[in-house]
């Protein structure tokens, strides 16, 4: 069995893919997004160790819920692609046990993406920004890696839901959203796009961990603004 490190498990998730899902929050992330609400998942040495056999036994116990709602398991984080060997083993075990899989990722990891995507039913792709400079400023990472991941997505048969966090003053302009739409247009299997409103629910964790919060004073975004931006993405029915 392969061992990995996870932060926590949510047994009845309703927002990380279709249906009722078990969400496995994996430990470790190379990005430092200004709005991240899980800074406690950043460290690769945090969380706790679990082996794939132990974890699949837990996931199988929830199969009745998955089947009743067309649900399954979502591997989130942190960044699950930073533990490619463990993630691949878990995806294979889920496939073997007829459990639908989703991977919630920024495409900023390690390993053979093509092999991982063979066993992934759905990718929840977190697209951070529409420009390289904006990506670096907001997420402290190279947008080129995300674009490389899009290339891997386009070589795969995995379905894709794209997610983008809208932050007041940073990612809420019409120009930005139009550029974002251009990038989304290059993802061949994109079925859905979600504009997620920035919130401050994770701010308390920063104080507890002694980490400065980069967006101090930035208020949650008005949902009416989200609706207007959705129109620019042609998301309205």
C-alpha positions as CSV (number, residue, x, y, z in Angstrom):
1,X,0.0,0.0,0.0
2,X,1.1,3.6,-0.7
3,X,1.2,6.1,2.1
4,X,0.2,9.8,1.9
5,X,-0.5,12.7,4.2
6,X,-3.9,14.2,4.6
7,X,-5.3,17.1,6.5
8,X,-8.8,16.0,7.2
9,X,-11.8,14.2,5.7
10,X,-15.3,15.6,5.2
11,X,-17.9,12.9,5.0
12,X,-20.9,14.6,3.5
13,X,-19.6,17.3,1.1
14,X,-22.2,19.0,-1.1
15,X,-20.2,21.6,-3.0
16,X,-17.1,19.8,-4.3
17,X,-18.5,18.0,-7.3
18,X,-21.8,16.3,-8.1
19,X,-24.0,14.6,-5.5
20,X,-23.0,13.7,-1.9
21,X,-19.2,13.4,-1.7
22,X,-16.5,12.4,0.7
23,X,-13.9,15.1,0.5
24,X,-10.3,14.1,1.3
25,X,-8.2,17.2,2.0
26,X,-4.7,16.3,1.2
27,X,-1.7,18.0,2.9
28,X,0.7,20.3,1.1
29,X,0.5,23.2,-1.3
30,X,3.2,25.1,-3.3
31,X,1.0,28.1,-3.9
32,X,0.3,30.9,-1.4
33,X,-3.0,32.3,-2.7
34,X,-3.9,35.6,-1.0
35,X,-7.4,34.4,-0.3
36,X,-6.7,30.8,0.7
37,X,-9.0,29.7,3.5
38,X,-6.9,26.6,4.3
39,X,-3.4,27.8,5.2
40,X,-3.2,24.9,7.6
41,X,-2.9,22.6,4.6
42,X,0.2,24.4,3.1
43,X,2.9,22.4,4.9
44,X,3.9,19.1,3.3
45,X,4.8,17.8,6.8
46,X,1.5,18.7,8.5
47,X,-1.6,16.6,8.8
48,X,-1.3,12.9,9.4
49,X,-0.2,9.9,7.5
50,X,-2.6,7.3,6.1
51,X,-2.1,4.3,3.8
52,X,-4.2,3.8,0.7
53,X,-5.7,0.5,2.0
54,X,-6.9,2.2,5.2
55,X,-8.4,5.1,3.3
56,X,-10.2,3.1,0.6
57,X,-11.9,1.1,3.4
58,X,-13.3,4.3,4.8
59,X,-14.5,5.5,1.4
60,X,-16.2,2.3,0.5
61,X,-18.3,2.6,3.7
62,X,-19.9,5.7,2.1
63,X,-20.8,4.0,-1.2
64,X,-24.6,3.9,-0.4
65,X,-24.6,7.7,-0.2
66,X,-22.7,8.1,-3.4
67,X,-25.0,5.8,-5.3
68,X,-28.1,7.5,-4.0
69,X,-27.0,10.9,-5.3
70,X,-24.6,10.2,-8.2
71,X,-21.8,11.3,-5.8
72,X,-18.4,10.0,-5.0
73,X,-15.0,11.1,-3.7
74,X,-13.2,14.4,-4.2
75,X,-9.5,14.7,-3.5
76,X,-8.8,18.3,-2.5
77,X,-6.3,20.2,-0.5
78,X,-3.9,21.7,-0.3
79,X,-2.9,20.5,-3.7
80,X,-3.5,16.8,-4.3
81,X,-1.1,16.8,-7.3
82,X,1.8,17.3,-4.9
83,X,1.4,13.6,-3.8
84,X,1.1,12.0,-7.2
85,X,2.0,8.4,-6.2
86,X,-0.5,8.3,-3.4
87,X,-3.2,10.1,-5.4
88,X,-2.8,7.7,-8.4
89,X,-3.1,4.7,-6.1
90,X,-6.3,6.1,-4.5
91,X,-7.8,7.0,-7.9
92,X,-7.1,3.4,-9.1
93,X,-8.7,1.9,-6.0
94,X,-11.7,4.1,-6.4
95,X,-12.1,3.0,-10.0
96,X,-11.7,-0.6,-9.0
97,X,-14.6,-0.1,-6.5
98,X,-16.8,1.8,-8.9
99,X,-16.5,5.1,-7.0
100,X,-16.8,8.4,-9.0
101,X,-13.6,10.5,-8.5
102,X,-13.0,14.2,-8.7
103,X,-9.7,16.0,-8.2
104,X,-9.8,19.6,-7.0
105,X,-6.6,21.2,-8.2
106,X,-4.8,24.3,-9.4
107,X,-2.8,22.1,-11.7
108,X,0.3,23.0,-9.8
109,X,1.9,19.7,-8.7
110,X,4.2,16.8,-9.6
111,X,4.1,13.5,-11.4
112,X,2.7,12.3,-14.7
113,X,-0.6,14.2,-15.2
114,X,-1.5,12.0,-18.2
115,X,-1.5,8.9,-16.0
116,X,-3.4,10.5,-13.2
117,X,-6.1,11.8,-15.5
118,X,-6.7,8.3,-16.9
119,X,-8.3,7.4,-13.6
120,X,-10.0,10.8,-12.9
121,X,-13.7,11.2,-13.8
122,X,-13.9,14.9,-13.1
123,X,-11.4,17.7,-12.6
124,X,-12.3,20.8,-10.5
125,X,-9.8,23.1,-12.0
126,X,-9.0,26.2,-9.9
127,X,-7.9,28.9,-12.5
128,X,-6.3,31.6,-10.3
129,X,-5.9,34.5,-12.8
130,X,-6.0,35.4,-16.4
131,X,-2.5,36.9,-16.7
132,X,1.0,35.7,-15.7
133,X,1.7,38.8,-13.6
134,X,-1.7,38.6,-11.9
135,X,-1.2,34.9,-11.2
136,X,2.2,35.5,-9.6
137,X,0.9,38.4,-7.5
138,X,-2.2,36.6,-6.3
139,X,-1.0,33.0,-5.9
140,X,2.8,33.4,-5.8
141,X,3.2,30.9,-8.6
142,X,4.1,30.6,-12.3
143,X,1.0,30.6,-14.5
144,X,2.9,28.5,-17.0
145,X,2.4,25.4,-14.9
146,X,-1.3,25.9,-15.0
147,X,-1.2,26.3,-18.7
148,X,0.8,23.0,-19.0
149,X,-1.9,21.3,-16.9
150,X,-4.5,22.6,-19.4
151,X,-2.5,20.8,-22.1
152,X,-2.7,17.6,-20.1
153,X,-6.4,18.1,-19.6
154,X,-6.9,18.4,-23.4
155,X,-5.1,15.1,-23.9
156,X,-7.4,13.4,-21.5
157,X,-11.0,12.3,-21.4
158,X,-11.7,13.7,-17.9
159,X,-14.6,16.1,-17.6
160,X,-13.7,19.6,-16.3
161,X,-15.4,22.1,-14.1
162,X,-13.5,25.4,-13.9
163,X,-13.6,27.5,-10.8
164,X,-12.4,31.1,-10.3
165,X,-12.5,33.1,-7.1
166,X,-13.6,36.7,-7.7
167,X,-11.9,39.2,-5.3
168,X,-12.9,42.8,-5.1
169,X,-10.2,45.0,-6.8
170,X,-8.2,42.0,-8.0
171,X,-10.2,39.7,-10.2
172,X,-13.6,41.5,-10.6
173,X,-13.0,43.7,-13.7
174,X,-14.7,43.1,-17.0
175,X,-11.4,43.1,-18.8
176,X,-10.1,40.3,-16.5
177,X,-13.2,38.2,-16.9
178,X,-13.0,38.5,-20.7
179,X,-9.4,37.3,-20.7
180,X,-10.4,34.5,-18.4
181,X,-13.1,33.5,-20.9
182,X,-10.4,33.2,-23.6
183,X,-8.4,30.8,-21.5
184,X,-11.5,28.8,-20.7
185,X,-12.2,28.5,-24.4
186,X,-9.0,26.5,-24.8
187,X,-10.1,23.7,-22.4
188,X,-11.8,21.2,-24.6
189,X,-13.7,19.2,-21.9
190,X,-14.9,22.2,-19.9
191,X,-18.6,21.5,-18.9
192,X,-19.1,24.1,-16.3
193,X,-17.6,27.4,-15.0
194,X,-18.2,28.6,-11.4
195,X,-17.3,32.1,-10.3
196,X,-16.8,31.8,-6.6
197,X,-17.3,34.9,-4.4
198,X,-14.4,35.8,-2.2
199,X,-15.1,35.4,1.5
200,X,-13.3,35.9,4.8
201,X,-14.3,32.7,6.6
202,X,-10.7,31.5,6.9
203,X,-9.2,34.7,8.3
204,X,-9.1,33.4,11.9
205,X,-6.8,30.6,10.9
206,X,-4.1,33.1,9.9
207,X,-4.1,34.7,13.3
208,X,-3.9,31.3,15.0
209,X,-1.0,30.3,12.8
210,X,0.8,33.6,13.1
211,X,0.6,34.3,9.3
212,X,-0.1,37.8,8.0
213,X,-3.4,37.9,6.0
214,X,-2.6,39.6,2.6
215,X,-6.2,40.8,2.0
216,X,-6.8,42.4,5.4
217,X,-9.7,44.8,5.0
218,X,-11.0,43.5,1.7
219,X,-14.7,42.9,2.1
220,X,-16.6,39.9,0.7
221,X,-17.9,40.5,-2.8
222,X,-21.5,41.4,-3.6
223,X,-23.3,38.5,-5.2
224,X,-24.9,40.9,-7.7
225,X,-21.5,41.6,-9.0
226,X,-20.9,37.9,-9.5
227,X,-24.1,37.7,-11.5
228,X,-23.0,40.5,-13.8
229,X,-19.6,38.9,-14.4
230,X,-21.3,35.6,-15.1
231,X,-23.1,37.3,-18.1
232,X,-19.7,38.1,-19.6
233,X,-18.9,34.4,-19.4
234,X,-22.2,33.5,-21.1
235,X,-23.1,31.4,-18.0
236,X,-26.7,32.6,-17.7
237,X,-29.4,30.3,-19.0
